[in-house]
Amino acid sequence: MNHKQKSVITSDMEGRIETFNQGAVEIFGYQPEEVIGKKRVSLFSPGQVVLQNVPNWLKVAREQGLYETKTVFINRDGSPIPAHVRITPTFKNGVQIGYCGVTEVLDDVDPSEIAPNISFATKFFTWLVITRAPFLTAIIIPILIGAAWVAYQQLVSPFPTALFFLTLFAGIFMHVSANTFNDYFDWTSGTDQINNEYFTPYTGGSRSIELGLITPRQLFFVAFISLVAASLLGLTLVIVSGLGVLVFGLIGAFSTYFYTAPPLRLAARRGLGELTVFLNFGPLAVAGTVYALTGSVTLSDFLVGVPIGLLTTAILWVNQLPDENSDRQALKINLVVLLGKKRARWGYLVLMCATFGFILYWLLIGNFPLGAGLALISLPIAWKASMTVLRDYDKRSLSQASAATIKVQLLAGLLMAAGLVLSTVFLS
């Protein structure tokens, strides 16, 4: 390796590699055709350095025009490369379009001497990334709605706080299992390797294996242990609340594993993935919570979960748009792939209209108390997100709609739960 040679790599704003000179070939060991348009610059750094340091490096480069530091990169063969890197933003017509990194190897330098120290906060954050913990609100919110629905109807007195927390943590562990099984099977099936169009952190999964934060075997173990933990909590609920909990639990476990696991791979089955998400994070989660807390369930308990299930499906839907091309290549035929991006954008609007249409209709006919109408406060955010999807369905700015959809699901769900509880107060 000629250490006098400089590596010059340019990327777009998402880190996708656009140019890769001969120096980069010599230093990192990849050929241009292997990485240009196919990989991201995070490929060359340890995963925890990417999480802890790279965002700030890019921020300084963007704001000050330059960032320089000594760090350790990774060669294709896994060996560490002590190096000096110089990062500058790149522009076109006055608008930033990406970054340029110029790297020189530091001869006779021990990599351990210049490797960034990884903080405890970063090590903790690593597990949040692996489990995709920020997205656990998808299951927390419907469980809160189910509990609030029980309180509003005064189905049991006093409110079973211990059972609520058992249900909550069973749901959380089940969702962690779903997230990690999803990442494991997307990696082992080759789906993640094909997908280079995702928007961090909203689409494309956690990328924890790709970043080297965890091995595939370790990730499978995390998924399995999480499912076991959910099952043990569920069995406790079965003993206390009845065999109905077992039915809800078995459906959840089946969906958790086979959403991306072969041979069923529900996420690739022309709408079965979307249906699975809607049911498990909407009607089943809410009704299952009601059963766990009361030992019985009615049709209305399922219907209460429809709006939040639709909103969670909207999160999935908008995040499938940037992945459409790679999902198609991986034969992951979800509804967005089936429809194509241009037509699928209208599906997002349908989901939003159905969500708030159901809430408004059930308020008008008296199925919901007026307090549940607080969820309508989130309607302006939903409208703005819908307009962004319709306009920017094939642009990087779609990531704004991804973030907004998560906010709508969280805000509408919390407001609905709070409204149900407030209605209980006014009735008492």
For each residue, the residues with C-beta under 8 A, 3 or more apart:
1: 5 26 27 105
2: 5 26
3: 104 105 107
4:
5: 1 2 22 23 26 27
6: 21 23 102 103 104
7: 21 23 24 26 27 28 101 102 103 104
8: 19 21 23 24 100 101 102 103
9: 17 19 20 21 24 41 100 101 103
10: 17 18 19 90 98 99 100 101
11: 14 15 16 17 18 40 41 98 99 101
12: 15 16 18 97 98
13: 96 97 98 99 396
14: 11 40 198 199 200 396
15: 11 12 40 41 42 99 200
16: 11 12 37 39 40 196
17: 9 10 11 20 35 36 37 38 39 40 41
18: 10 11 12 36 37 98
19: 8 9 10 36
20: 9 17 24 25 30 32 35 36
21: 6 7 8 9 24 25
22: 5 25 26
23: 5 6 7 8 26 27 103
24: 7 8 9 20 21 27 28 30 103
25: 20 21 22 28 29 30 31 32
26: 1 2 5 7 22 23
27: 1 5 7 23 24 73 75 81 83 103 105
28: 7 24 25 44 73 75 76 81
29: 25 75 76 77
30: 20 24 25 34 35 39 43 76
31: 25 34 35
32: 20 25 35 36
33: 36
34: 30 31 38 39
35: 17 20 30 31 32 38 39 43
36: 17 18 19 20 32 33
37: 16 17 18 196
38: 17 34 35 196
39: 16 17 30 34 35 43 196
40: 11 14 15 16 17 43 196
41: 9 11 15 17 44 45 99 101
42: 15 45 47 50 54 207 210 211
43: 30 35 39 40 74 210
44: 28 41 73 74
45: 41 42 49 50 54 71 73 74
46: 49 50 72 74 115 212
47: 42 50 51 126 208 211 212 213
48: 51 52 118 122 123 126 213
49: 45 46 52 53 54 71 72 115 116 118
50: 42 45 46 47 53 54 211
51: 47 48 54 122 125 126 129 211 213
52: 48 49 116 118 119 122 125
53: 49 50 56 57 71 116
54: 42 45 49 50 51 57 58
55: 58 59
56: 53 59 60
57: 53 54 60 61 67 69 87
58: 54 55 61 62 67 87 99
59: 55 56 62 63
60: 56 57 63 64 67
61: 57 58 64 65 66 67 87 88 89 99
62: 58 59 89 96
63: 59 60
64: 60 61 67
65: 61 88 89
66: 61 86 87 88
67: 57 58 60 61 64 86 87 88
68: 84 85 86 87
69: 57 84 85
70: 82 83 84 85 106 114
71: 45 49 53 83 85 114 115 116
72: 46 49 80 81 82 83 111 114 115 116
73: 27 28 44 45 80 81 83 85 103
74: 43 44 45 46 78 79 80 81 212
75: 27 28 29 78 79 80 81
76: 28 29 30
77: 29
78: 74 75
79: 74 75
80: 72 73 74 75 111 115
81: 27 28 72 73 74 75 105 111
82: 70 72 105 106 109 110 111 113 114
83: 27 70 71 72 73 103 104 105 106
84: 68 69 70 103 104 106
85: 68 69 70 71 73 101 102 103
86: 66 67 68 101 102 103
87: 57 58 61 66 67 68 99 100 101 102
88: 61 65 66 67 99 100 102
89: 61 62 65 96 98 99 100
90: 10 96 97 98 99 100
91: 94 95 96 97
92: 95 97
93:
94: 91
95: 91 92
96: 13 62 89 90 91
97: 12 13 90 91 92
98: 10 11 12 13 18 89 90
99: 10 11 13 15 41 58 61 87 88 89 90
100: 8 9 10 87 88 89 90
101: 7 8 9 10 11 41 85 86 87
102: 6 7 8 85 86 87 88
103: 6 7 8 9 23 24 27 73 83 84 85 86
104: 3 6 7 83 84
105: 1 3 27 81 82 83
106: 70 82 83 84 109 114
107: 3
108:
109: 82 106 113 114
110: 82 113 114
111: 72 80 81 82 114 115
112: 115
113: 82 109 110
114: 70 71 72 82 106 109 110 111
115: 46 49 71 72 80 111 112
116: 49 52 53 71 72
117:
118: 48 49 52 122 123
119: 52 122 123
120: 123 124
121: 124 125
122: 48 51 52 118 119 125 126
123: 48 118 119 120 126 127
124: 120 121 127 128
125: 51 52 121 122 128 129
126: 47 48 51 122 123 129 130 213
127: 123 124 130 131 133
128: 124 125 131 132 133 134
129: 51 125 126 132 206 208 213
130: 126 127 180 206 208 213 214 219 222
131: 127 128 136 176 179 180 206 222 226
132: 128 129 135 136 176 179 180 183 205 206
133: 127 128 136 176
134: 128 137 201
135: 132 138 175 179 406
136: 131 132 133 139 140 172 175 176
137: 134 140 141 406 409 410 413
138: 135 141 142 175 281 312 315 409
139: 136 142 143 171 172 174 175 281 285
140: 136 137 143 144 168 171 172
141: 137 138 144 145 308 409 410 413 414 417
142: 138 139 145 146 281 282 285 286 289 305 308 309 312 413
143: 139 140 146 147 167 168 171 285 286 289
144: 140 141 147 148 413 414 417
145: 141 142 148 149 286 289 304 305 308 413 416 417 420
146: 142 143 149 150 167 285 286 287 288 289 290 293 301 304 305
147: 143 144 150 151 159 164 167 289 293 417
148: 144 145 151 152 416 417 418 420 421 424
149: 145 146 152 153 286 290 301 304 420
150: 146 147 153 155 156 159 289 290 293 294
151: 147 148 154 159 420 421 424
152: 148 149 369 371 420 421 423 424 427
153: 149 150
154: 151 157 424 427
155: 150 290 293 294 296
156: 150 159 160 293 294
157: 154
158:
159: 147 150 151 156 164 293
160: 156 163 164 293
161: 164 165
162: 165 166
163: 160 166 167 237 240 241 292 293
164: 147 159 160 161 167 168 289 293
165: 161 162 168 169
166: 162 163 169 170 233 236 237 292
167: 143 146 147 163 164 170 171 237 288 289 292 293
168: 140 143 164 165 171 172
169: 165 166 172 173 233
170: 166 167 173 174 230 233 234 237 249
171: 139 140 143 167 168 174 175 230 285 289
172: 136 139 140 168 169 175 176
173: 169 170 176 177 226 227 229 230 233
174: 139 170 171 177 178 226 227 230 252 253 256
175: 135 136 138 139 171 172 178 179
176: 131 132 133 136 172 173 179 180 222 223 226
177: 173 174 180 181 223 224 226 227 230 256 257
178: 174 175 181 182 255 256 259
179: 131 132 135 175 176 182 183 206
180: 130 131 132 176 177 183 184 219 220 222 223 226
181: 177 178 184 185 220 223 227 256 257 259 260 261
182: 178 179 185 186 205 259 260 267
183: 132 179 180 186 187 192 205 206 208 209 219
184: 180 181 187 188 209 216 219 220 223 260
185: 181 182 188 189 260 261 262 265
186: 182 183 189 191 192 205 260
187: 183 184 190 191 192 193 209 210 216 219
188: 184 185 216
189: 185 186 260 262 265 330
190: 187 193 194 330
191: 186 187 194 195 326 327 330 332
192: 183 186 187 195 204 205 207 209 210
193: 187 190
194: 190 191 326 329 330
195: 191 192 198 204 323 326 327 330
196: 16 37 38 39 40 326
197: 204 322 323 325 326
198: 14 195 202 203 204 205 207 322 323 326
199: 14 202 203 204 322 396 398 399 402
200: 14 15 204 207
201: 134
202: 198 199 319 399 402 403 406
203: 198 199 319 320 322 323 402
204: 192 195 197 198 199 200 207 322 323
205: 132 182 183 186 192 198
206: 129 130 131 132 179 183
207: 42 192 198 200 204 210 211
208: 47 129 130 183 211 213 214 219
209: 183 184 187 192 212 213 214 215 216 219
210: 42 43 187 192 207
211: 42 47 50 51 207 208
212: 46 47 74 209
213: 47 48 51 126 129 130 208 209
214: 130 208 209 218 219 222
215: 209 218 219
216: 184 187 188 209 219 220
217: 220 221
218: 214 215 221 222
219: 130 180 183 184 187 208 209 214 215 216 222 223
220: 180 181 184 216 217 223 224
221: 217 218 224 225
222: 130 131 176 180 214 218 219 225 226
223: 176 177 180 181 184 219 220 226 227
224: 177 220 221 227 228
225: 221 222 228 229
226: 131 173 174 176 177 180 222 223 229 230
227: 173 174 177 181 223 224 230 231 253 256 257
228: 224 225 231 232
229: 173 225 226 232 233
230: 170 171 173 174 177 226 227 233 234 249 252 253
231: 227 228 234 235 249 253
232: 228 229 235 236
233: 166 169 170 173 229 230 236 237
234: 170 230 231 237 238 245 246 249
235: 231 232 238 239
236: 166 232 233 239 240
237: 163 166 167 170 233 234 240 241 245 249 292
238: 234 235 241 242 243 245 246 249
239: 235 236
240: 163 236 237
241: 163 237 238 244 245 291 292 293 294 295
242: 238 245 291 295
243: 238 246 247
244: 241 247 248 291 295 296 297
245: 234 237 238 241 242 248 249 288 291 292
246: 234 238 243 249 250
247: 243 244 250 251
248: 244 245 251 252 284 287 288 291 292
249: 170 230 231 234 237 238 245 246 252 253 288
250: 246 247 253 254
251: 247 248 254 255 279 280 284
252: 174 230 248 249 255 256 280 284 288
253: 174 227 230 231 249 250 256 257
254: 250 251 257 258
255: 178 251 252 258 259 266 276 279 280
256: 174 177 178 181 227 252 253 259
257: 177 181 227 253 254 261
258: 254 255 261 264 265 266
259: 178 181 182 255 256 265 266 267 273 276
260: 181 182 184 185 186 189 265 266 267
261: 181 185 257 258 264 265
262: 185 189 265
263:
264: 258 261 269
265: 185 189 258 259 260 261 262 268 269 332
266: 255 258 259 260 269 272 273 276
267: 182 259 260 272 273 276 332 334
268: 265 273 330 331 332 333 334
269: 264 265 266 272 273 333
270: 333 334 335 338
271: 274 275 334 335 338
272: 266 267 269 275 276
273: 259 266 267 268 269 276 277 316 334
274: 271 277 278 313 316 317 334 335
275: 271 272 278 279
276: 255 259 266 267 272 273 279 280
277: 273 274 280 281 309 312 313 316
278: 274 275 281 282 283 309 310 312 313
279: 251 255 275 276 282 283 284 309
280: 251 252 255 276 277 284 285
281: 138 139 142 277 278 285 308 309 312 313
282: 142 278 279 285 286 305 306 307 308 309 310 312 313
283: 278 279 286 287 302 303 305 306 309
284: 248 251 252 279 280 287 288 302 305
285: 139 142 143 146 171 280 281 282 288 289 305 308 309
286: 142 143 145 146 149 282 283 289 290 301 302 304 305 308
287: 146 248 283 284 290 291 297 301 302 304 305
288: 146 167 245 248 249 252 284 285 291 292 297
289: 142 143 145 146 147 150 164 167 171 285 286 292 293
290: 146 149 150 155 286 287 293 294 296 297 301
291: 241 242 244 245 248 287 288 294 295 296 297 301
292: 163 166 167 237 241 245 248 288 289
293: 146 147 150 155 156 159 160 163 164 167 241 289 290
294: 150 155 156 241 290 291 297
295: 241 242 244 291
296: 155 244 290 291
297: 244 287 288 290 291 294 301 302
298: 301
299: 302 303
300: 303 304 367
301: 146 149 286 287 290 291 297 298 304 305
302: 283 284 286 287 297 299 305 306
303: 283 299 300 306 362 367
304: 145 146 149 286 287 300 301 368
305: 142 145 146 282 283 284 285 286 287 301 302 308 309
306: 282 283 302 303 309 310 358
307: 282 310 311 355 356 358 359 375 412 416
308: 141 142 145 281 282 285 286 305 311 312 409 412 413 416
309: 142 277 278 279 281 282 283 285 305 306 312 313
310: 278 282 306 307 313 314 351 354 355 358
311: 307 308 314 315 351 355 405 408 409 412 413
312: 138 142 277 278 281 282 308 309 315 316 409
313: 274 277 278 281 282 309 310 316 317 351
314: 310 311 317 318 348 351 352 355 405 408 409
315: 138 311 312 318 319 402 405 406 409
316: 273 274 277 312 313 319 320
317: 274 313 314 320 321 335 336 344 347 348 351
318: 314 315 321 348 385 389 398 401 402 405
319: 202 203 315 316 322 323 402
320: 203 316 317 323 324 327 334 335 336 337 344
321: 317 318 324 336 341 344 345 389 393 394 398
322: 197 198 199 203 204 319 398 399
323: 195 197 198 203 204 319 320 326 327 336
324: 320 321 327 328 336 337 340 341 344
325: 197 328 329
326: 191 194 195 196 197 198 323 329 330
327: 191 195 320 323 324 330 332 333 334 336 337
328: 324 325 331 332 333 337
329: 194 325 326
330: 189 190 191 194 195 268 326 327
331: 268 328
332: 191 265 267 268 327 328 337
333: 268 269 270 327 328 337 338
334: 267 268 270 271 273 274 320 327 337 338
335: 270 271 274 317 320 338 339 344 347
336: 317 320 321 323 324 327 339 340 341 344 347
337: 320 324 327 328 332 333 334 340
338: 270 271 333 334 335
339: 335 336 343 344 347
340: 324 336 337 343 344
341: 321 324 336 344 345 393 394
342: 345 393 394
343: 339 340 346 347
344: 317 320 321 324 335 336 339 340 341 347 348 393
345: 321 341 342 348 349 389 390 393
346: 343 349 350 390
347: 317 335 336 339 343 344 350 351
348: 314 317 318 344 345 351 352 386 389 390 401
349: 345 346 352 353 386 389 390
350: 346 347 353 354
351: 310 311 313 314 317 347 348 354 355
352: 314 348 349 355 356 382 383 385 386 408
353: 349 350 356 357
354: 310 350 351 357 358
355: 307 310 311 314 351 352 358 359 382 412
356: 307 352 353 359 360 375 376 379 382
357: 353 354 360 361
358: 306 307 310 354 355 361 362
359: 307 355 356 362 363 368 372 373 375 376 416
360: 356 357 363 364 373 376
361: 357 358 364 365
362: 303 358 359 365 366 367 368 372
363: 359 360 366 367 368 370 372 373
364: 360 361
365: 361 362
366: 362 363
367: 300 303 362 363
368: 304 359 362 363 372 373
369: 152 372 419 420 423
370: 363 373 419 423
371: 152 374 418 419 420 421 422 423 426
372: 359 362 363 368 369 375 416 419 420 423
373: 359 360 363 368 370 376 419
374: 371 377 415 416 418 419 422
375: 307 356 359 372 378 412 413 415 416 419
376: 356 359 360 373 379
377: 374 411 412 415
378: 375 381 382 407 408 411 412 415
379: 356 376 382 383
380: 383 384
381: 378 384 385 404 407 408 411
382: 352 355 356 378 379 385 386 404 405 408 412
383: 352 379 380 386 387
384: 380 381 387 388 404
385: 318 352 381 382 388 389 400 401 404 405 408
386: 348 349 352 382 383 389 390 401
387: 383 384 390 391
388: 384 385 391 392 397 398 400 401 404
389: 318 321 345 348 349 385 386 392 393 398 401
390: 345 346 348 349 386 387 393
391: 387 388
392: 388 389 395 397 398 400 401
393: 321 341 342 344 345 389 390 398
394: 321 341 342 398
395: 392 398
396: 13 14 199 399
397: 388 392 400
398: 199 318 321 322 388 389 392 393 394 395 401 402
399: 199 202 322 396 402 403
400: 385 388 392 397 403 404
401: 318 348 385 386 388 389 392 398 404 405
402: 199 202 203 315 318 319 398 399 405 406
403: 202 399 400 406 407
404: 381 382 384 385 388 400 401 407 408
405: 311 314 315 318 382 385 401 402 408 409
406: 135 137 202 315 402 403 409 410
407: 378 381 403 404 410 411
408: 311 314 352 378 381 382 385 404 405 411 412
409: 137 138 141 308 311 312 314 315 405 406 412 413
410: 137 141 406 407 413 414
411: 377 378 381 407 408 414 415
412: 307 308 311 355 375 377 378 382 408 409 415 416
413: 137 141 142 144 145 308 311 375 409 410 416 417
414: 141 144 410 411 417 418
415: 374 375 377 378 411 412 418 419
416: 145 148 307 308 359 372 374 375 412 413 419 420
417: 141 144 145 147 148 413 414 420 421
418: 148 371 374 414 415 421 422
419: 369 370 371 372 373 374 375 415 416 422 423
420: 145 148 149 151 152 369 371 372 416 417 423 424
421: 148 151 152 371 417 418 424 425
422: 371 374 418 419 425 426
423: 152 369 370 371 372 419 420 426 427
424: 148 151 152 154 420 421 427 428
425: 421 422 428
426: 371 422 423
427: 152 154 423 424
428: 424 425
